[in-house]
């Protein structure tokens, strides 16, 4: 993980999410532009317990 990386992980999931390499959840990665330096990366991890299907749309 680079210094300009930020990981958002679900708590209490079926697995411990890997924030240092390849995570089995296949996180969504978004580039975050910064005015004060190099761009950063936002890694949004997906839960494996299905909670997204239970949340209201």
Secondary structure as UniProt FT lines:
FT   TURN            3..4
FT   STRAND          5..8
FT   TURN            11..12
FT   TURN            24..25
FT   STRAND          28..32
FT   STRAND          40..44
FT   HELIX           51..54
//
